[in-house]
Amino acid sequence: MCTLDTRLWVDRYGPTNEDDLAVHKRKVQDVRHWLSEAFGNDPSGKLKKYRRILVLTGPAGTAKTATVRMLSDELGFDVLEWRNTMDERFSRSEGDWDGVEYEGLAEKFRTFLTRASTCRPIFVSQTQSSQTQSTQGSRTSQIPPSSSSSSTSASSSRRRVILLEDLPNILHPATQASFHLALDDFVATPDGGVSPLIIIISDAGLRGEDAEEGGARWRSRSKEAIDMRNVLPPHLHNSPYVTQISFNPIAPTYMRTALKSMLDRHFSSPSAVGTRPTKDVLELIVESSNGDIRSAINALQFACTADHGTHKPGAKGSKKGKGPSATVMLEAVTRREQSLALFHLLGKIMYNKRKGDPSGQSSSAKDVRREKEIDAGLKDPPPLPPHYKHHERRASRVDIETLYADTPIDASLLSLYIHQNYTQYCDTLDECEALMDSLSWVDSSGGESWHQANPYQFHLVALGTMHALPNPVPRRNQKSFKPAFFETLRQQHEAEDGVRDVQLWLQRQLGSWPVSSWGSRDVVLGSGSLWRAAERAGAFAEPIPSTHRRFSQLEFAHVRGGLVEIAQEGEAVPDEATPQRVDRPLAGADDSVTGNFLSDDDIEEW
């Protein structure tokens, strides 16, 4: 009798080779290359001692763990994964613990990391896969050997990698200090067959409402987000023993290919359950996932196996179209905070459609009919006094309340995107001035004393922008770009880290000498040439941190293609561009920058 497999598709159809991964090939190659060097396979053999910690960062659902699992089969190594477990003290009576020494979770993690990095299992079969729960609160997974493993890895003690994804509560100061101490001990372990450590950190941020409640409160709450800065000790951020590889959200083209391949694998089995979804449903899943392939796979499984309320032909009481469609159900199930794509959000605001606007040349009869239905339900605003006639506008087709309910961003972030792109949609300087005036008024209204102002600010930003824009907005193949603010802010944070590194280096060099006079301003403005000369001369026993270049060498750089464009649905998001040094005048400064225009049809489809 065939047993129904009730596992999630994420577990059933995991990637077995690189072609199954919906990840950019360069990212997979970077991880593979690092692992090869960690196992001593580099030509010089000198890089192994520096390949201790690999940090994989990026949004959730970008196949970071799947990449490691796939490479474990390809390269022939075992994955030992730490898992936080509930303290068993809570499952026993207090009387059972009399005379028993208690070991906290932090101590358990340090013990696990020490044993996993240096010890070897005694009873391990070459072809056996085992999975045990360690007494230290960890889970050890033995990956079966693959046919591609070398003869050296087919011994009784295979190469191993420690995987740390379920992080301890490092936001707790004592736990964070113990965690950092464990990493320091791990890095300081003499090189003698030490297993490399892979730490997976999924990006997480605070909501904009929290950021707008007050500057001091936001600065204190910003420490609640787990990132590489608080996972690793400060002195390891720029250490040669730590390597960081950032994963990007899965591009729609990669995700679409991966989901189609998974459908083929599922429905090729005679015991497959469910109905193959239509192309429209598949496109909806890709769109609503926002680069999270784990969410997309779960939605795909739901679309194939859930009962969408369909009826058999001829069934009693059946009516055509009765019951919710797959599209409606998926929209209800998969809709998250990121449901409305930023691409469509900007299009709805920046194109400023109003009642009575002519239909686009590419509009279908269905689109024209829908626009007329929308206009029929819109009420004309009351007339304004003569001295306000220049502020009269026709009723807008954009429902601000619905837009705010579905938006993935807050008012401050929306202002950044509008500020980056607004000039493409204005015809005159007066329109630009009016739009900037509205954004400036929103920024200055209330200050930090206006608590919980985000709902009002979003409405004011959107309404003020649409009020200032022309109507109808001329179509000039406009492109939408991400704000340059984020890249500038990242460089600022890196420069601040470089200043702190130099200050710590000065404290170690000067010893008992007073270093209070070396403030951040003096390090940055007064001694930039000194740090460059010290690096070239090599006069100190401990080299000056290379991170001083982030503020002492202000090199001109540009990113190929200019600004980073917001990818249109269905097109691959290019892997991050590499900044290039500019030692001569930029060639092709007048070249046009290609990007994705906000097409009318895509905007109306939401």
C-alpha positions in Angstrom: 0.0 0.0 0.0 1.4 3.4 -1.0 1.9 5.8 1.9 1.0 9.4 1.1 4.0 11.7 1.6 2.8 14.7 3.7 6.1 16.5 3.9 6.5 20.0 2.7 7.8 20.4 -0.8 10.7 22.4 0.5 11.9 19.2 2.2 10.8 16.7 -0.5 12.3 18.5 -3.5 15.4 20.1 -2.2 18.1 21.0 -4.7 20.5 18.1 -5.5 22.8 19.9 -7.9 23.7 23.4 -8.9 21.2 23.5 -11.7 18.4 23.0 -9.2 19.4 26.1 -7.2 17.7 29.3 -8.0 20.8 31.2 -7.1 23.2 33.2 -9.2 26.1 31.0 -10.3 28.7 33.4 -9.0 27.4 33.1 -5.5 27.5 29.3 -5.6 31.0 29.5 -7.0 32.1 31.9 -4.2 30.9 29.5 -1.5 32.4 26.5 -3.3 35.7 28.3 -3.7 35.8 29.3 0.0 35.0 25.7 1.1 37.7 24.3 -1.2 40.3 26.7 0.4 39.0 25.8 3.9 39.7 22.1 3.1 43.2 23.0 2.0 42.6 22.6 -1.8 44.1 26.0 -2.8 47.3 25.8 -4.9 49.5 27.5 -2.3 48.0 25.7 0.7 48.5 28.9 2.8 44.8 30.1 2.8 43.4 27.2 4.9 44.3 28.8 8.2 42.4 31.9 7.3 39.2 30.1 6.2 37.7 29.8 9.6 34.4 31.6 9.5 32.1 32.2 6.5 29.1 34.5 7.0 26.2 34.1 4.6 23.9 37.1 4.7 20.8 38.1 2.8 17.0 38.1 3.0 15.1 35.1 4.2 14.4 32.5 1.5 17.4 33.2 -0.7 18.7 29.6 -0.6 21.6 30.2 1.7 21.2 27.0 3.6 20.2 25.1 0.5 23.5 26.1 -1.1 25.5 24.7 1.8 23.5 21.4 1.7 24.0 21.0 -2.0 27.7 21.6 -1.8 28.0 19.1 1.0 26.9 16.4 -1.4 29.1 17.8 -4.2 32.3 18.2 -2.2 31.7 15.3 0.2 31.6 16.8 3.7 29.3 16.4 6.6 27.2 19.3 8.1 27.0 19.6 11.9 24.2 22.0 12.7 23.6 23.7 16.1 20.0 23.9 17.2 18.7 25.8 20.2 16.7 23.6 22.4 14.3 24.4 25.3 16.0 24.0 28.6 14.9 20.7 30.0 14.7 22.2 33.4 11.2 23.4 32.4 10.1 19.9 31.8 11.1 18.5 35.2 10.0 19.2 38.7 12.3 21.3 40.8 12.9 18.5 43.2 14.6 16.4 40.4 17.4 19.0 40.2 18.7 18.8 43.7 22.4 18.4 43.6 22.6 18.6 39.8 24.9 21.1 38.3 23.1 23.4 35.8 24.7 24.2 32.4 23.3 27.2 30.6 22.7 27.4 26.9 25.7 29.6 26.4 28.0 27.1 28.0 26.4 24.3 25.9 27.1 26.2 22.8 30.7 26.8 23.7 31.1 23.1 24.5 29.4 22.1 21.2 31.6 24.5 19.1 34.8 23.2 20.8 34.0 19.6 20.3 32.5 19.9 16.8 35.6 21.8 15.5 38.3 19.5 16.9 36.9 16.1 17.8 36.1 13.3 15.5 33.4 10.7 15.8 34.5 7.2 16.8 31.7 5.0 15.4 30.8 6.3 11.9 30.0 4.1 8.9 31.1 5.2 5.4 27.7 4.7 3.9 25.5 5.3 6.9 23.6 8.5 7.5 22.8 9.3 11.1 21.1 12.1 12.9 21.5 12.5 16.7 20.5 15.0 19.3 23.6 16.1 21.2 23.5 16.5 25.0 24.7 20.0 24.4 21.4 21.0 22.8 22.7 20.6 19.2 21.6 18.5 16.2 24.3 16.7 14.3 23.4 15.8 10.7 25.6 13.3 8.8 25.2 13.8 5.1 25.7 10.5 3.1 28.8 10.4 0.9 28.3 11.3 -2.8 29.8 9.7 -5.8 31.9 12.8 -6.4 33.7 12.6 -3.1 37.4 12.0 -3.3 39.2 9.0 -1.9 40.5 10.9 1.0 37.0 11.9 2.1 35.7 8.4 1.9 37.5 7.5 5.1 35.8 6.7 8.4 36.2 10.4 9.4 34.9 12.7 6.6 35.5 16.4 6.4 33.0 18.4 8.3 31.5 21.9 8.3 29.8 23.5 11.3 26.5 25.2 10.4 25.1 27.9 12.7 21.7 29.3 11.6 19.7 29.0 14.8 21.6 31.7 16.7 21.5 32.0 20.4 19.8 35.1 21.9 22.8 37.4 21.2 20.6 40.5 21.9 21.0 39.6 25.5 24.3 41.2 26.7 25.6 38.3 28.7 24.7 35.8 26.0 26.3 38.0 23.4 29.5 38.2 25.4 29.7 34.5 25.9 28.9 33.9 22.2 31.7 36.3 21.1 34.1 34.6 23.5 33.3 31.2 21.9 34.0 32.6 18.5 37.3 34.1 19.7 38.3 30.7 21.1 37.3 29.0 17.8 39.4 31.4 15.8 42.4 31.1 18.2 42.4 27.3 17.9 45.6 26.1 16.3 45.2 24.9 12.8 45.1 21.2 12.9 42.1 19.8 11.1 39.7 22.4 12.6 36.3 22.3 10.9 35.2 25.6 9.3 32.2 27.4 10.6 29.4 28.8 8.5 27.1 31.4 10.1 23.8 32.2 8.3 22.3 35.6 9.1 19.0 36.5 7.5 18.3 40.2 7.1 15.8 41.8 9.5 14.9 45.4 10.0 12.6 47.6 12.1 9.4 48.9 10.8 9.3 52.5 9.8 6.7 53.4 12.4 9.3 52.6 15.1 11.9 54.7 13.4 9.6 57.7 13.3 8.5 57.6 16.9 11.6 59.5 18.0 15.3 59.7 17.2 16.7 58.6 20.5 14.1 55.8 20.9 14.8 54.6 17.4 18.6 54.6 18.0 18.1 52.4 21.0 15.7 50.0 19.2 17.9 49.7 16.2 20.1 47.5 18.2 17.3 44.9 18.3 18.0 43.8 14.7 20.4 40.9 14.4 23.1 41.5 11.8 26.8 40.8 11.3 27.8 43.7 13.5 26.5 42.2 16.7 26.9 38.5 15.7 30.6 38.8 15.4 33.0 40.5 17.9 34.1 44.0 16.6 37.7 42.9 16.1 36.6 40.1 13.8 34.6 42.3 11.4 37.7 43.0 9.2 39.7 40.0 10.3 41.3 37.8 7.6 39.6 34.8 9.4 36.1 36.0 8.5 34.6 36.1 5.0 31.2 37.5 4.1 29.1 36.5 1.1 25.8 38.4 0.5 22.9 36.6 -1.2 20.3 38.7 -3.1 16.6 38.1 -3.4 15.9 35.4 -6.0 15.3 37.0 -9.4 11.9 36.2 -11.0 13.5 34.4 -13.9 15.5 32.1 -11.7 12.5 31.5 -9.4 10.1 30.8 -12.3 12.5 28.2 -13.7 13.0 26.5 -10.3 9.2 26.3 -9.7 8.6 24.9 -13.2 11.3 22.3 -12.6 9.7 21.4 -9.2 6.3 20.9 -10.8 7.8 18.6 -13.4 9.4 16.5 -10.7 6.2 16.3 -8.7 3.8 15.5 -11.5 6.2 13.0 -13.1 5.5 10.6 -10.2 2.5 8.3 -10.7 1.4 8.9 -7.1 1.4 12.7 -7.5 -1.5 14.4 -5.7 -3.1 17.6 -6.8 -3.6 19.6 -10.0 -1.0 21.4 -12.0 -1.5 25.2 -11.6 -2.1 27.4 -14.5 0.5 29.8 -15.9 -1.4 32.8 -14.3 -1.3 31.2 -10.9 2.4 30.5 -11.3 3.1 34.1 -12.2 1.1 35.3 -9.2 3.2 33.1 -6.9 6.4 34.5 -8.4 5.1 38.0 -8.0 3.9 37.7 -4.4 7.1 35.9 -3.2 9.3 39.0 -3.5 12.4 36.9 -4.0 11.6 34.5 -1.1 11.8 31.0 -2.8 10.8 29.2 0.4 7.5 31.2 0.5 7.0 30.6 -3.2 7.4 26.8 -2.8 4.9 26.7 0.0 2.5 28.8 -2.0 3.0 26.5 -5.0 2.3 23.4 -2.9 -0.9 25.0 -1.6 -2.0 25.9 -5.2 -1.5 22.3 -6.3 -3.1 20.5 -3.4 -5.8 22.9 -2.0 -9.4 22.5 -3.0 -10.3 25.8 -4.8 -14.0 25.2 -4.7 -14.3 23.8 -8.2 -17.2 21.6 -9.1 -17.4 18.7 -11.5 -19.4 19.3 -14.7 -23.0 18.3 -14.3 -22.9 18.1 -10.6 -26.1 19.0 -8.8 -26.3 22.7 -7.9 -23.1 23.5 -9.8 -22.9 27.0 -11.3 -20.3 28.3 -13.6 -17.8 30.4 -11.7 -19.1 29.3 -8.3 -16.5 29.2 -5.6 -13.3 31.3 -5.1 -10.7 31.0 -7.8 -7.2 29.9 -7.3 -6.0 33.4 -7.8 -8.3 34.9 -5.1 -7.3 32.2 -2.6 -3.6 32.6 -3.3 -3.9 36.4 -2.9 -5.5 35.8 0.5 -2.9 33.2 1.6 0.4 34.6 0.3 -0.3 38.3 0.9 2.2 39.5 3.3 3.5 42.9 4.3 5.6 43.0 1.1 2.6 42.1 -1.0 2.4 45.3 -3.1 5.6 45.4 -5.1 7.5 48.7 -4.8 7.6 48.8 -8.6 3.8 49.1 -8.7 3.5 51.4 -5.7 5.7 54.0 -7.3 3.9 53.6 -10.6 0.5 54.3 -9.1 1.7 57.5 -7.4 4.1 58.9 -10.0 1.7 58.4 -13.0 -1.0 60.3 -11.1 -4.0 58.9 -13.0 -7.2 60.9 -12.5 -10.8 60.8 -13.6 -11.3 61.4 -17.3 -7.7 60.6 -18.3 -7.4 59.2 -21.8 -6.5 55.5 -22.1 -3.1 54.5 -23.1 -2.3 53.4 -26.7 -1.6 49.8 -25.5 -4.8 49.6 -23.4 -7.1 46.7 -24.2 -10.8 47.0 -24.4 -11.0 45.3 -21.0 -8.7 48.0 -19.5 -10.7 50.8 -21.1 -14.0 49.3 -19.7 -12.5 49.0 -16.3 -11.3 52.6 -16.3 -14.7 53.8 -17.2 -16.2 51.8 -14.3 -13.7 53.3 -11.9 -14.5 56.9 -13.1 -18.2 56.2 -12.7 -17.7 55.5 -9.0 -15.6 58.6 -8.3 -17.2 61.8 -6.9 -16.0 65.1 -8.3 -14.4 67.3 -5.5 -16.3 70.5 -4.6 -15.2 73.7 -6.4 -12.6 75.9 -4.7 -12.7 79.6 -4.1 -11.3 81.8 -6.9 -8.0 82.4 -5.1 -7.4 78.6 -4.9 -8.4 77.8 -8.4 -4.8 76.9 -9.3 -5.1 74.0 -6.8 -8.2 72.4 -8.4 -7.6 68.8 -9.5 -9.9 66.1 -10.9 -10.7 63.1 -8.7 -7.8 60.7 -8.4 -8.1 57.0 -9.4 -5.7 56.1 -6.7 -7.3 54.9 -3.4 -4.8 56.1 -0.8 -6.4 54.0 2.0 -6.0 50.8 -0.1 -2.5 51.9 -1.1 -1.4 52.4 2.5 -2.9 49.1 3.6 -0.9 47.2 0.9 2.3 49.2 0.9 5.5 47.4 1.9 7.3 50.6 3.0 6.7 53.5 5.4 6.4 57.2 4.7 10.1 58.0 5.1 11.2 55.3 2.7 8.5 56.3 0.2 9.8 59.9 0.4 13.3 58.6 -0.5 12.1 56.8 -3.6 10.0 59.8 -4.7 12.9 62.1 -4.1 15.2 59.9 -6.3 12.7 59.7 -9.2 10.4 62.7 -9.2 12.2 64.8 -11.8 11.5 62.4 -14.6 7.7 62.9 -14.2 7.7 66.7 -13.9 7.5 69.1 -16.9 8.4 72.4 -15.2 10.6 73.7 -12.4 7.5 75.0 -10.7 6.1 71.4 -10.4 9.5 70.2 -9.0 9.4 73.1 -6.5 5.8 72.3 -5.4 6.6 68.6 -5.0 9.8 69.3 -2.9 7.8 71.8 -0.9 5.3 69.1 0.1 8.0 66.6 1.0 9.9 69.2 3.1 6.7 70.2 4.9 6.0 66.6 5.8 9.6 66.1 7.0 9.5 69.2 9.3 6.0 68.8 10.6 6.0 68.0 14.3 9.6 66.7 14.6 10.3 64.1 17.2 7.4 65.3 19.4 4.8 64.1 16.9 4.4 60.5 18.0 2.8 57.8 15.8 2.6 60.2 12.9 3.4 57.6 10.2 -0.3 57.0 9.1 -0.7 60.7 8.4 2.7 61.2 6.9 2.2 58.4 4.3 -1.1 60.0 3.2 0.5 63.5 3.0 3.5 62.3 1.0 1.3 60.4 -1.5 -1.3 63.1 -1.8 1.2 66.0 -1.9 3.2 64.2 -4.7 0.2 63.6 -6.8 -1.1 67.1 -6.3 2.2 68.6 -7.5 2.7 66.3 -10.5 1.2 67.2 -13.9 -1.9 65.5 -15.2 -1.7 63.5 -17.3 2.0 62.6 -16.7 3.8 62.5 -20.1 5.1 59.1 -21.1 8.9 59.4 -21.7 9.9 55.9 -21.0 10.6 56.8 -17.4 12.9 54.6 -15.3 12.6 54.0 -11.6 15.7 53.7 -9.5 16.6 52.8 -5.9 17.7 55.8 -3.7 21.4 56.5 -3.7 20.9 57.3 -0.1 21.3 53.6 1.0 24.7 53.2 -0.7 25.9 56.4 0.8 24.7 55.4 4.2 26.5 52.0 3.9 29.7 53.7 3.1 29.2 56.0 6.0 28.8 53.1 8.4 31.9 51.4 7.0 33.9 54.6 7.4 32.7 54.9 11.0 33.8 51.3 11.6 37.2 52.1 10.1 37.6 55.1 12.5 36.9 52.9 15.5 39.4 50.3 14.2 42.1 53.0 14.0 41.3 54.3 17.5 41.6 50.8 18.9 44.8 50.3 17.1 46.2 53.5 18.5 45.3 52.4 22.0 47.3 49.2 21.5 50.2 51.0 20.0 50.5 53.9 22.6 49.9 51.7 25.6 50.0 53.9 28.7 50.2 57.1 26.6 47.0 59.2 26.8 44.8 58.7 23.7 41.9 60.8 24.8 43.0 63.5 22.4 42.6 61.2 19.4 38.9 61.8 18.8 37.0 60.7 15.8 37.4 64.2 14.2 41.2 64.1 14.7 41.5 60.6 13.3 39.5 61.5 10.2 40.4 65.1 9.4 43.8 65.6 10.9 45.7 62.4 10.2 44.5 60.8 7.0 47.9 61.2 5.3 49.6 59.8 8.4 47.7 56.6 8.2 48.5 56.2 4.5 52.2 56.8 5.2 52.2 54.4 8.2 50.7 51.7 6.0 53.3 52.1 3.2 56.3 52.3 5.6 55.3 49.4 7.8 57.0 51.0 10.8 54.7 49.3 13.4 54.9 45.8 14.6 51.1 45.6 14.3 50.0 46.8 10.8 47.5 49.6 10.8 44.0 48.3 10.0 43.3 48.4 6.3 39.9 49.8 7.0 41.4 53.3 7.4 41.2 53.6 3.6 37.5 54.0 3.9 38.0 57.5 5.2 41.6 58.4 4.4 41.5 57.6 0.7 38.5 59.2 -1.0 38.7 57.6 -4.4 36.4 58.5 -7.2 34.3 55.5 -8.1 31.3 54.7 -10.2 29.0 51.7 -10.6 28.5 50.4 -14.0 25.1 51.6 -15.4 24.8 54.3 -12.8 22.0 53.9 -10.3 20.5 50.6 -9.3 17.1 50.2 -11.1 14.0 48.6 -9.6 13.6 45.4 -11.6 10.3 44.9 -13.4 8.5 41.7 -12.8 9.7 38.9 -15.0 13.2 40.3 -15.5 16.3 39.1 -13.7 17.7 41.4 -11.1 21.4 41.8 -12.0 23.9 40.7 -9.5 25.4 43.6 -7.6 27.8 45.6 -9.7 31.4 46.0 -8.6 32.6 49.6 -7.9 35.5 50.6 -10.2 38.3 53.0 -9.5 38.3 56.0 -11.7 41.9 57.3 -12.4 40.9 59.2 -15.5 37.8 61.1 -16.7 34.8 58.9 -17.0 34.3 57.7 -20.6 30.8 57.7 -21.9 29.5 60.1 -19.3 26.8 61.2 -21.8 25.7 57.6 -22.5 22.1 56.9 -21.7 21.3 54.7 -18.7 19.0 51.8 -19.5 16.4 50.7 -17.1 12.9 49.4 -16.7 10.0 51.7 -17.4 6.8 51.6 -15.4 4.5 50.3 -18.0 0.8 51.3 -17.8 -0.4 47.7 -18.2 1.7 46.5 -15.3 0.5 49.2 -13.0 -3.2 48.5 -13.7 -2.8 44.8 -13.2 -2.4 45.3 -9.4 
